[in-house]
Every structure is written in structure tokens, then in C-alpha cells.
Amino acid sequence: MRRLAPAASLAVALTLALALAALPARALADDDARVAASAEVGAFDRDFALGVYYSNWSGSYGSSGVGFKIRWEPLDELGIELVSEVLSVDTGGSGDRTIIPAGFSLYVPIALTGGVRVRPIAGLCTMLSFGEGKDGTASNDVLFGVHAGVGAEVALTG
């Protein structure tokens, strides 16, 4: 089993620490009060949300793995999202590669209907990449970048 390099371990630990720092007690208390006040709370009516998911990238850099998202909307007009994944990359038989993308984003939620909204989004991201060729040669990279785009959310429940 491969061990993460010290710099990679530190980066993962810092990502998790930032994720925990984004869990303000006020947001949790607001959600608890809303749940107590109403048996049914709409998907977009919560200030705080956690998500775990499976991810599969296709194309020339195919990979699959698991990820998580932490979302906090301190204002109706602003949301903050932390995301990270751990992915195993298909290298076409040339060795093993694991990538860990992690990012921080700000977004503006815009409701189109009660169950659909769009989100212009912008943020910062990093990708830790750890590989080992069949000959034992290590290939480790840390990439940094910015991202921007538009996303859509569809509520599946009330």
C-alpha cells in the first residue's frame, strides 16, 4: 500500500480542517430550529448541507471515486461550498495514479422555480496527484487553479 507524501498528508489535513471550520454553530442551530418548527423542510430552505457522492470522470483522463461537499448559505444571495474527492485514475496499464481534487467556491443561488435553481460559481482549487509507474518511478504533482461556471440544482423532495 502506498503512503501519501508528507506534503500531500498536510494538504489533505488542511482541507479537512477548513471543512470543519466551515461548520458554524449558528448555521446548525438555524437548521435545528427550522426542523423543529416544521416537519417538512424544502431542500433549498436549509442554510447548511452535507453531501457524499460517487464520481466518474470520462474522456482521456478517466477516473472514478468518492467525494463530499459541504455547503453553507450564510445569506440568501451567497453560498460557500467546499468539495473534495479521492479518485483512482485509469492510466491504460502504465501504473497506478490517485488524484485528490479539493476546492473552495462562492456561488449565488438563483431560484427559477420552487425546485430548480441555477448557481453562477467561482473559486479556487488544488489537485494532488500521486502516481507510480510499473517500473516503480514516482510521479507526484500538486496543481493549483481557479474555476468559474454555472451549475444547476434540482430538488428531488419538497
C-alpha positions in Angstrom: 0.0 0.0 0.0 1.3 3.4 -0.9 1.6 6.1 1.7 0.9 9.8 0.9 3.9 12.0 0.9 4.2 14.4 3.9 3.2 17.4 1.8 0.1 15.5 0.5 -0.9 14.4 4.0 -0.6 18.0 5.2 -2.7 19.3 2.2 -5.4 16.7 3.0 -5.3 17.6 6.7 -5.6 21.3 5.9 -8.6 20.6 3.5 -10.4 18.7 6.2 -9.6 21.4 8.8 -11.0 24.1 6.5 -14.1 21.9 6.0 -14.6 21.7 9.8 -14.1 25.4 10.2 -17.0 26.0 7.8 -19.4 24.3 10.2 -20.5 27.3 12.3 -22.8 26.6 15.2 -25.2 29.3 14.1 -25.9 27.6 10.8 -26.5 24.3 12.6 -28.7 25.9 15.2 -30.8 27.7 12.5 -31.4 24.4 10.7 -32.3 22.7 14.0 -34.8 25.4 14.8 -36.4 25.1 11.3 -36.7 21.3 11.6 -38.3 21.7 15.0 -40.8 24.3 13.6 -41.8 22.3 10.6 -42.0 18.6 9.8 -41.2 19.3 6.1 -38.3 21.5 5.2 -37.6 22.2 1.5 -34.3 21.1 0.0 -33.3 24.8 -0.6 -34.6 26.1 2.8 -31.6 24.9 4.8 -28.6 27.1 5.3 -26.3 24.1 5.7 -25.9 20.9 3.8 -23.6 17.9 3.6 -23.3 15.6 0.6 -21.4 12.4 -0.2 -21.3 11.1 -3.7 -19.7 8.8 -6.3 -17.9 10.5 -9.1 -16.8 9.2 -12.5 -14.7 11.3 -14.9 -14.7 10.2 -18.6 -12.5 11.1 -21.5 -8.7 11.0 -21.8 -8.4 11.3 -18.0 -10.9 8.7 -16.9 -11.2 8.1 -13.2 -13.7 7.1 -10.5 -14.0 7.6 -6.8 -15.9 9.2 -4.0 -16.3 12.8 -2.9 -18.0 15.1 -0.4 -19.5 18.6 -0.4 -20.2 20.9 2.4 -22.5 23.8 1.6 -23.3 26.9 3.7 -25.5 29.7 2.7 -25.0 32.5 5.2 -27.1 34.9 3.1 -29.9 34.3 0.7 -27.7 35.8 -2.0 -24.4 34.0 -1.2 -23.3 30.4 -0.7 -20.0 28.9 0.2 -19.0 25.4 -0.9 -16.1 23.1 0.0 -15.6 20.0 -2.1 -13.1 17.2 -2.2 -12.8 13.8 -4.0 -10.4 10.8 -4.0 -10.2 9.3 -7.4 -8.4 6.3 -8.9 -7.2 7.1 -12.4 -7.2 4.7 -15.4 -3.7 5.0 -16.7 -4.1 2.5 -19.5 -2.0 -0.1 -17.7 1.1 2.1 -17.3 0.9 2.2 -13.5 -1.3 3.5 -10.6 -2.4 7.1 -10.1 -4.6 8.6 -7.4 -5.8 12.2 -7.6 -7.4 14.3 -4.8 -9.1 17.5 -6.2 -10.2 19.9 -3.5 -11.9 23.3 -3.9 -13.5 26.3 -2.3 -16.2 28.1 -4.2 -18.5 31.1 -3.7 -21.9 31.0 -5.6 -25.1 33.0 -6.0 -28.2 30.8 -5.8 -30.9 32.0 -8.2 -34.3 30.2 -7.9 -36.1 29.5 -11.2 -38.9 27.6 -9.6 -39.6 26.1 -6.2 -37.4 23.0 -7.0 -34.9 24.3 -9.6 -32.2 26.9 -9.2 -29.0 27.9 -11.1 -25.7 29.0 -9.5 -23.1 31.2 -11.0 -19.9 29.9 -9.2 -16.3 30.9 -8.9 -13.5 29.6 -6.7 -10.0 28.2 -6.1 -8.9 24.6 -6.3 -6.0 22.3 -6.0 -5.3 18.8 -7.3 -2.9 16.5 -5.5 -1.8 13.8 -7.9 0.2 10.7 -6.8 1.4 8.1 -9.4 3.7 5.2 -9.6 4.7 3.6 -12.9 5.1 -0.1 -13.4 8.9 0.4 -13.2 8.5 2.0 -9.7 9.1 5.6 -10.8 7.0 8.0 -8.7 5.2 10.9 -10.4 3.7 13.3 -7.9 2.2 16.7 -8.7 0.3 19.5 -6.9 -1.7 21.8 -9.2 -3.5 25.0 -8.3 -6.1 26.8 -10.2 -9.2 28.9 -10.4 -12.6 27.9 -11.7 -15.8 29.6 -12.8 -19.0 28.4 -14.3 -22.7 27.9 -13.9 -24.4 25.0 -12.2 -28.0 23.8 -11.8 -29.7 22.2 -8.8 -32.9 20.2 -8.9 -34.6 19.4 -5.6 -35.9 15.8 -5.6 -38.1 16.4 -2.4 -40.4 19.1 -1.1 
